[in-house]
């Protein structure tokens, strides 16, 4: 069984997606914690069901809503010569997320001017000695 990482990631476009339930968002974060370097998680619905004390069918609905909304890609492999599921892989769909949610980041990047940033940093660096810091303690 996969060992989750110390933290999970819940990007803003998933966090604020009105089409996702809070539990589907939580599942997305759990998938990020379990995902390997390539963004793939192979934990089963049974694993997630036990983790969150729900039925595997409930987890299946959460996965389906993540897939339908393009946040996660689902790949299923079957036992040879049967329709019985062997493994199910969930992969974080970074490309799909960008297509679904448009953010103003392009404008921010476009307006990012290195000479302005360097000037601001230099001004702050030159003025550092002008500041006096006071440490407050609370009993």
N, C-alpha and C positions, 0 to 999 in steps of 0.2 A: 504494500500500500504506500502511496505517496506521503511524504511528510510535508505538511504545509510550512511555508516560510513564516518568518516572524510577523510580517504585516501583509495586508491585502491592499490592493489599489482600486479605487473607485473614481474614475475620471468624471469630470463635470458633465460631459455629454451623456453618461449613463446615469449619474446622480439626478439630473434634472429631466430625464426622459419621462414625459407624462404617460407614455404607453406601457411603462414598466411598473409592476407592483414593488413595494418596498422589499419584499422577500426575493424577488427576481434580481433586484439590485444587490442585495446581500449575497446571493448566489454568484453573481458576476464577480464580486470582490473575492469570494472564496476560490473561484476558478483562477483568478490572477495569483492567488497565494500558492496554488498547486501547480500552476503552469510551469513547464520547463523553459529552457532558453528560447525555444522556437514558439513559445506561446501556447503549447498544447497541454491539455489536462486529460487524463484518462480515468479519473475517479468515476465510479458508477452512481446511478441514482440511489442505490441502496446505501452507499457510503454517505452521500449527502443527507438522505432521509434519517439515518441514525444520528448524524451530526446535529441536525436541526429538529429532531424529534417530530418528524412528519412522515407521511407515506411516500413511497417511491413514485406513486402517481402524481402527487403534489409536486415533487421535484421535476418530474417529466414536464408538467405544465410550465414551471418556471424556466426550464431549459428551452422549451418551445417558444416562449415569448421572447427570449433573448435571441433565438435563431431568426424568428420572423422579423424582428426589428433590426437584424443585421449586426448585432453586437458580438455574436458568437457564431462560428461555423461548426456544424456537426458532421462527423464522418463515422459511418457504421461499417464494421467488417462482420461478415457472417461466417459461421462454421461451414467448411467446404461441403458443397452439395446440399446445403439446407437453407432454410430461411431463419434459422436460429441465430440470434445476435451473439457474436463472439466478443467483440470489443466496441466501445463507443468512445470516440475522441471528441473533445471540445477544444476549439482553437479560438483564441481572441482574434477578432476581425478588426484590426486597426484601420484597414482601408475602407471597410464598410461604414465604420463609425464616422470617418471624415466625410464621406459622401452624404450621410444622413444629417449630420449637424454641421452647419456652417458657423464658424466663429470669426470674430473680428481680428484674429491673430495676424492675418495677412496685412492689414492696415498698420498694425503695431510694428511688424517687422519692416514694412516699407518705410515707416517714419523713423526707424531706428538709425540714427546717424552717428557713426563712430566718432567723428570729430567733436560732436556735441557731448557724447558720453565721456570721451577722454578729457575734455575741458572741465566737465562737472567733477570728474574724479580728481583731477589735478587741483581744482579749487578746494575741494573738501580736504584733500591731503595737506595742502598748504595751510589750512585753517585749523587742523587738528589740535595744535598746541594752544589755540585760543579757548578751548572748552575746558571746563572744570567739571568733573564727575563726582557726584556725591552718592555714597552707598547708603541706602535706607534699610534699617533692619526693623522687623516687627516682632514683638514679644508675644 
